[in-house]
Amino acid sequence: MSDSFSTRRQLSVNGRDYTYFSLPVLAERFDIARLPYSMKILLENLLRHEDGGATVGKDHIEAVARWEPKKEPDTEIAFMPARVVLQDFTGVPCVVDLAAMRDAVGKLGGNAKQINPLIPSELVIDHSVQVDVFGRPDALDLNGKIEFERNKERYSFLRWGQKSFENFKVVPPNTGIVHQVNLENLARVVMGREVAGELQAFPDTVFGTDSHTTMINGIGVLGWGVGGIEAEAAMLGQPSSMLIPQVVGFKLTGQLPEGATATDLVLTVTQMLRKHGVVGKFVEFYGDGLQHLPLADRATIANMAPEYGATCGIFPIDAESLTYLRLSGRSEEQIALVEAYAKAQGLWHEPGQAHAEYSATLELDLGEVKPSLAGPKRPQDRVLLENVHSNFQESLGPLIANRKPKGVGCAIEELNGEGGNQPQASHLAAKPVSKIRIQEQDAELSDGSVVIAAITSCTNTSNPAVMLGAGLLARNAARLGLKSKPWVKTSLGPGSLVVTDYLKKAGVLDDLEKLGFYVVGYGCTTCIGNSGPLPEEVSKGIAENELVVASVLSGNRNFEGRVHPEVKANYLASPPLVVAYAIAGTVNIDLTQEPIGKSSDGKDVFLRDIWPSNKEIGDTIAATVGPELFAQNYADVFKGDTRWNQIASPDGESFQWEESSTYIKNPPYFDGMTMQVGSIDDVHGARVMGLFGDSITTDHISPAGNIKKDSPAGRFLISRGVQPADFNSYGSRRGNDDVMVRGTFANIRIKNLMFGGEEGGNTLYYGKDGAAPEKLAIYDAAMKYKADGVPLVVFAGKEYGTGSSRDWAAKGTNLLGVKAVIAESFERIHRSNLVGMGVLPLQFKDGENAQSLGLDGSEVVSVTGLDDGKAKTATVTAKKADGSEKTFEAKVLLLTPKEAEYFRHGGILHYVLRQLAAKKAA
């Protein structure tokens, strides 16, 4: 290990001596004080991993030390996280890949034991529980039973992995959401670990296989979401190649006003940063407003970095960080190490200190934050509470344009917008009403009816202020006799066991239950699409008149088709507002002006009548949230309950694959692999598999939710003897490539523009014989093209691949035979995943797209001039059936030499395998 700048020093804490690499020593040669907090973390990472230039050299350190804030990123560095955290939807395929690599490395002359995590790698099972049962005291127990029945194969496999791999631990089900468990227990903030025979102290940094890994930024830990393939490489000791980023500073002043929540704040921040544009950049929060933001509020803001598009959204280490570490039951020894190290390295923040230099800055007075929601289908589309009803009406038009109501219970009313600059409808329109009988009551469903109200997801369920705020609102509502509407599917998915304990201690869990908000499980539930089935009466009512119904959830994602296939309008909201909309039963209401319901004595009740004050919430937090709750709930965090420990699992360093399994399968990525490295070749004679518009998400590309029985994946499962009732979800079957490749581009809401605005994962297959094109499911067409020896390409608009860091969105694309994706812009993680799976990302020139170039998907496409990955631009030629051609230039998004090297190998995992096999051979 090199130390060109002689920064190795000793730090004594708790009677122990730690080696560390001193930034103040480096500051004697460079102006380090001006660097943002996050840039100092990168700099320390380089100092500690300097190896004479093989991966990190003196020039890399100097490049970060001399960082130019306004400079467009063009310098590559290597970053090595201290640990990896996984969730089970993305973690299972990671462990499947590692198991497959153990088999493959042996065939290449290596040793299976070489495939082993070299850094701490912890998996939290939190994505598998679904809301099958709700609104009753035994919901938690019954959902847990169903979860274990559905996922026995997956859980057995993970138990094998925990026994077989070193440095790999599993947090069993019914513990909490991965990001909250990470924040409350797994995060070290400062690592103290033996490295090469000496005890070292260094910043806790993390890669996570969920894009919301950034939640940990709230406590000063630099980390972000990566695809499973990049996480696996890090686990195997491979650094991540990245460009030195720009850092946007976000100054916070003042404090939140009465009635505003952390959720309202993060939706405001998300909207501001999306408008500014921070894709591929770091965001760093600073300013005097930090002293008024508790750690939970910071974590809420950091969590949604993917929604505002940034790589991270980080806060510095300060006194509040230590307060939280103490509150969450960390040892005094660890807290002392965090404080001593942060102060020794200049990473400690004090109120009023001079801020760093930034690439750009934004500013927000917290006092200007207003109650808000976001929707109906994107998290950056913030809507003031007072405008939700008009926002819904405005969004309704396109959704009902082709509707043909059955006429049951229809009333003819004028469909006029309300408020703002909402366009007015000048025609009479049918407003259908479906009459249903539910919970022994007669009820009516109409457009805007809230059919799902879910307190769910890590964004908010980590935050005592909004969780206890929801409980206090429920108490106030229950005292007045208010109830949730009978057609609303209510659910409470606490982020951890700690949350349930402080809700009980405050006495408000009973009040939430009175309104139907029983605990349904400890996991992402509705936010990840595990909302479970709607009551049959509600489903029939929706279908009867093709109603556009709504969900209100405290999540971070509301993309099309994500929450529930029958629910087209989805709004993100704070937990108190989730409860409020369950009472109201519709989003077609102005809760700032109209009554939310009637009290038991028949009087109108308004939202302001039941909303708890900031003081009441603060006093309740002080009285209920303490270190003892964390200590008792995390005492045996890796042990699991009786169900977990009764699952049988195999032994041995290699996994014994079961041919009959529809959950776990040895993937085909390494079939026929040799030590021979390939090249980056031009693409000739490709057909267009998909022609897509803007904001195609990873949910569109690789859905996580329901598997339709008439889809390619559904037909496959039926052919293997799986009944539709046992399909489970796409997310739960990510360990089986046969299912997942058939599910790629199978979201029911995706729109292939080859068919105008039609929804569904279909494409046109052009055979070799010149016959008329055939409309097929994308998977079926792709297999025909593969048999024909025809490569495929995808055209898309802006923000291609936004959403969760879903490696199957890239893996499935690869296995379908797609060689290149040509888009106006890419989400950071998905672009990286495509490269990691050997699919070439290309970007249209500014101002150009498929539509402006007159492309309709019928063309035969060639991509030339790649020059084995050295070219910055490539030539794309699209030839139509009449012989005419359209030629244009596209930017080659292999951003670093290392990415080009991965691509030549066929992907990052192939690169790692060859490196390990070569070491063994040597």
Secondary structure, DSSP 4 states (H G I P E B T S, - for coil): ---TT--EEEEEETTEEEEEE-HHHHTTTS-GGGS-HHHHHHHHHHHHH--TTSSS-HHHHHHHHT--TTSPP--EEEE--SEEEEEHHHHHHHHHHHHHHHHHHHHTT--GGG-S-SS-EEEE--S----SS-SSTTHHHHHHHHHHHHTHHHHHHHHHHHHHSTTEEEE-SSSB-HHHHIIIII--SEEEEEETTEEEEEE-EEEESSGGGGGGGGGT-EEEE--HHHHHHHHTTPPEEEEPPPEEEEEEES-PPTT--HHHHHHHHHHHHHHH--TT-EEEEESGGGGGS-HHHHHHHHHTHHHHT-SEEE--B-HHHHHHHHHTT--HHHHHHHHHHHHHTT-B--TTPPP---SEEEEEEGGG---EEE-SS-TT-EEEGGGHHHHHHHHHHHHHTT-----TT-EEEE----STTPPPP-SEEEE-EEEEEETTEEEEEETTBEEEEEE-SHHHHT-HHHHHHHHHHHHHHHHTT----TT-EEEE--SBHHHHHHHHHTT-HHHHHHTT--B--SS-GGGGT---PPPHHHHHHHHHTT---EEEESSS---TTTS-TT--EEEE--HHHHHHHHHH-BSSS-TTTS--EE-TTS-EE-HHHHPPPHHHHHHHHHHH--HHHHHHHSTTTTT--HHHHT-----SSS----TT-SS----STTTT--S-------EEEEEEEEE--S--BHHHHS--SB--TTSHHHHHHHHTT--GGG--BTGGGTT-HHHHHHHTT--TT-B-GGGTT-BSSEEEE--TT-PPPEEEEHHHHHHHHHHHT--EEEE--SSBTBSS--HHHHHHHHHTTEEEEEES-B-HHHHHHHHHTT-EEEEEPTT--TTTTT--S--EEEEE--GGGT-SEEEEEEE-TTS-EEEEEEEE---SHHHHHHHHHTSHHHHHHHHHHHHHH-
